[in-house]
């Protein structure tokens, strides 16, 4: 089992790829692309297949999602990533 990493949101780029966002949220990148396509994530398309996810809006969306269901410890600007 790999050790979890803590990411500070201030260290992340302004726009994330589906692969980066999937690694942060422990979601498959294909699922992230589907969420972008369906409008569940704040993202825009660059080119025919390249999605860019707005970091700040995605973190706000994640906080809202965590408020709906109780989550573990953590601060709003830190993310726990396994991998």
N, C-alpha and C positions, 0 to 999 in steps of 0.2 A: 504494500500500500504506500502510495506517495504522500509526502507531507503536504498539507494545505498551505497555500500562499495567501497572504493578505495584500490586497491591492488598495492603494489610496487613490480615490477618484481624481485627485488633482494631478496625478502622474500619468493618467491616461490621455490619449489624443482626443481632440474635439469630436471626431467621428470614428466610429468603430466598424470593423467588418463583421459580417455574421459569424465568422470563425472566432474572432476576438470576443464578441459579445457572448457567444455560446460557451467559451471557456470561462468567462467571468461568472455566468449564471448557471453553469453546469447543465447546459442544454445542447442538444445536437445542432450543428450549424444548419442542417436542412430544415429543422423545426423553426429556427430563427428566420430563415428565408421565407418560410410559409407565413410566419407571423407578420413579417414585413409586407408581403404580398397582400395579406388580408387586412392590413391597416391596424394591427394590434400593437405594433411598435412604431415609434416616430422615426421613419427612415425615408430616404429618397434614393432613387436609382440613378447610377452613373453608368451609362452604356447599357448594353442589352442584358447583362446578367450581374452587374456589380452593384450591391447594395451598400449604403453608408448609413449607419445608425447614429443619431445625435446622442452624444454621451449624456448631457444634462437631462434631456427629456427622457431618455431611457432609464436613468437612475431615479428620476421622479416617478416614472411608471412602476419601477421595481418597488419603491417605497410604498406606493398605494397598494400594490399587490400584497406586500408583506403585512400591511395594516389589516387587510381583509382576513388573512389567516395568521395566527400567531407564529412568530419566528424565533430563532435563537438569539443569542447576544450579538451585539455589533453596533457600530455607529453608522449613521446615515452615509458617511463618506468612505466607509471601508467595506470591502467585499471579500468574502472567503472563497477561494478557488481551490479545487482539488485538481491535481494533474501535474 
